[in-house]
Amino acid sequence: MNEERDPHTGEVIWGLQRTLGFRVAEWEENRAVIEMPITDGHLNRSGIVHGGMITTLLDTALGHAGIYCPYPGRVRKCITLSLTTSFTGQASGGILRAVGVRRAGGRRVYAASGEVLDGEGNIIAIGEGTFRLRSGSETLEGEPE
């Protein structure tokens, strides 16, 4: 299989990311920004972005906030234990931007919070989650990709 890589991060673009069309726009230890241009495929029958799309972006940004790995060819992975999303607005076009920040945690479990903004910088959702690092992801060095 010929793997596709994000030109900004070098990270492998996996199935859901390719399907939904989002990308990692910024990534550093304890913070991640995920961006997604809105397409017709993201809209519900009312013509606004489906809440599931917004929640997926939030989940991705919050999870990524705790798994940054600065070492080329190595990765860190997590699973979502809980996620809460509150919708505060809506969007129907432009680019969505999900910002996640790692807030606290220990060796295996961490908490993160964040928001999703529309193209004009208005907050359309806020959320928080708890995540568990997968085996091999406990240190900044992670594991081979």
Secondary structure by P-SEA (a helix, b strand, c coil): ccccccccccccccaaaaaaccccccccccbbbbbbccccccccccccccaaaaaaaaaaaaaaacccccccccbbbbbbcbbbbbbcccccccbbbbbbbbccccccccccccccccccccccccccbbbbbcccccccccccc
